[in-house]
Amino acid sequence: MTIVIEQPGSGIEVERKKSENDEKELVIKNGGGFAVPNSNTFGHNFRDYDVASARQEGVENFYRTNHIYQTYDFVKKMREEYAKLNRAEMSIWECCELLNEVVDESDPDLDEPQIEHLLQTAEAIRKDYPHEDWLHLTALIHDLGKVLHLPAFGGLPQWAVVGDTFPVGCAFDPSIVHFKYLKENPDFNNPEYDTKYGVYSEGCGLDNVMMSWGHDDYMYLHCIGQGHTST
């Protein structure tokens, strides 16, 4: 099976090829709804970043690179560049289709195209919260920012697109996934950033705190740029 999508005027063309993952199906319980698995694709607990698995080494290497290069100055630069919202114009579904080409290197649980992840998430939430239509939409679009990895959106490396986020501009918290690699970040020993509050002040509010750059922040910038959030 091959699906080709062309976006007029954007120069975007994506080809979807059938893979082994196309043969996998969600388990449906009697009476409808999804059966929640007890383990991830590789037979381990969810979000276990230390257990030996087929993806563990690649995930750890991802976080090492991510933690070295996600600096305060880098985040400021990315926010200024991508706040222009001038990369492409398309429908939500056309954007979803683009994620056929993205597999999240930071995820220890999945090695499937992100379109499968967002559809599974949206359908599972629709089952559990049938009357919260805003939540169904949120689940569907929550990872659309991962198009940043595609050439039409800048072709950013995965360390600048995916992975758990954390505050920059202040001391890094030891609870951050693979904290040890943050010691190689230039901001780690920078006196401007290595204190509890860094460039911020106590009680300044999350609206004034910058997080590591990636798909979450990009999607947030799109939402506020389109007037779809009050913050």
N, C-alpha and C positions, 0 to 999 in steps of 0.2 A: 504494500500500500504506500503510495506517495501522494502527499498533498502539497501543492505549490500555492503560495499566497503572494499576491502582488499588491502593494499599496501605491496607488497613483500619486505620483509627485514626490514620494519619499525615497524611492530607490531601494526599498526593502524587498527582498525576496527570500522566503524561507522554504526549505524542503524538508518534509517529514518522512522518514523512512521507517518501515516496520522493524521492530527489534524484538528481542526475547521478552522484554517487559510488556509488550502488547498482549502476550498470552496470559498474563496474570490478571486475575479478577478479584474484586473486593468480595469478602465473605458476607453474605446477607443472612441475617437471623430470621427465624420464623416470625411472620408478622411484619417484616420490614425492618429497616434500620441496619446499621453496620455492627458487625461483631468486632469489638476492640481487641486487637492482638495483645498477647502478654509479652511479646518480644519484637524487636525490629526485624528488618529483612535478613539480618545476619545471625539471628538467634540470641541476641544480647539485650540487656535492658536499654530502654530509650535514653538518649543523651548521655551515654557513658563514654567519655572521651579518652579513657585510659585502658579499657579492655582491649585485648588483642583481637583484631578482626581484619577482614579484607580491606577495610577502608581506614583503619586507625593510623597507619603511617602517613597516608596522604592527607588526612585531616589535620594531624599534628604539624606537618610541614606547612600546610596552609596557614595555621594560626601563628606559626613562627614568623612567616613573611608579613602577615597582617599586622602583628603586634610591633614589628620593627618600623613599618612605614606609615602607620596611622598616627600622624603627629597633629598637633593643634594647627600648625600652618597649612598642612595638607588639607585638613578638613575645611578650613576657611576658604582655601582656593577652590575646592570642589563645590562648595555651597554657592559661591559667587558665580561660578561657571554654569552650573546646572539650574540655578534659579531663573535663568533666562527662558527656560521651557521652550526652546526653539529647535528641538531635534526632529520631531515628526508630529503628524496629526493623524489619529486613527481611532477606531472604535475600541471599546474595552475588549470585545472578543478577538479582534485582530491582534491586539497586544497579547492576549492570552496565547494565541496560536504561535507567536514568536518564541514563547518559552518551551516549545518543542525542542529547541536547540540548546537549552541550558540545563546542565546537571550541576547541582550545588556541591562544590568540592569541600565545603565546611561541614556538611551533614554526615554524622556517623551512622545514621539510620537508613538513609535512602540513596540509591544510585539511579534514580529514574528521572526523566525529563520533568521540569517543574510544572508543566501544564497538568500532569497527572496529580501532583501534590495539591495544587490549588483547587482542582475539581473535587478531589477526595475531601479536602478540608471544608469546602463550601457545602457539599452534600451532607457530610456528617453533622455540621452545625445546623443545617436546615432541619434535619431529623430531630435533633435534641432541642432546638429552639424554633419551632415552626412559625411562631408569630412575630419573631424579631427579624423582619426583612432587611433592616439596616445591617444586622450582623451577618446575614447570608452574603450580602454584597462585600462587606469588609473581608470576610474569609476568602472570597473569590479574588479580590484585588490585592491582598496583603503582600504578595511577593512579585507583583508586576514590575517593580523597580529593578528586578534582575535583568531586564533588557539592557541595562547599562553595559553588560558584558558583550553585547552584539555590536558589530562595526557601525551600524547606523546611529548608535547612541554613544559613540566614543570608543567602543571596544576596550573598556577598562578591564584590567586584570581582576581575577576573582577576589583577591585580597581587598580590593577597593569596591566590591559589590556585595558579597555575602558574608556570613559569619555573625556571631553574637556581637552586639554593640556595647560600648562602654564610654563613659565620659572622657573627654580630653580637655587639657588646659588645667588639670589638677592632678594630685597624686593618684596613681592607679591602685584600685582596690585589690587585695589578694584573692578575692572571690572570683575574679575574672578568669574565664576558661584559659588554661595554659599561661597563667600569670608569669611564670618564669621567663618567658620570651619577651615580656615587656621591659625587662631590664636592659634589653638591647635597643630600645626605643630612645632616640635622641632627647626626648622630653623627660625621660625617667630621672635624670640627675640635673635637669635645668632648674635653677632656683626660682624661676618665674612660675614653674608649673608643678614642682615636686612637693608642695604643701597640701594640706587637707582641702583648702578652698582654692588654691592656685589663683587664677585670674578672676575668680568669682567672689562673692561675698555670702555670708551665711544668710539663708532665707531668700536668696535671689529668685528662686523659682525655676522649674525645669525649662520654661520657655526661654530662659537666658543661658542655658547650659548646652554646649555643643557636644554631640556624640560622635563616635567614630563614623566615618563616611561610608555609605552603602545604599542598598536598595530601599531600606526603610525611610531614610531621610529624603531620598529622591521622590518616593511616593508621597511623603508628607508635603514636600514643596509643591507637587502637582495639586494636591487637594486644596491647600491654602491659595494657590494660584488661580484655581477655578472657583473659589468661594464656597467650597464644600465642607469647610470646618470653621468653627468660630474662634479657633486659637491660632 
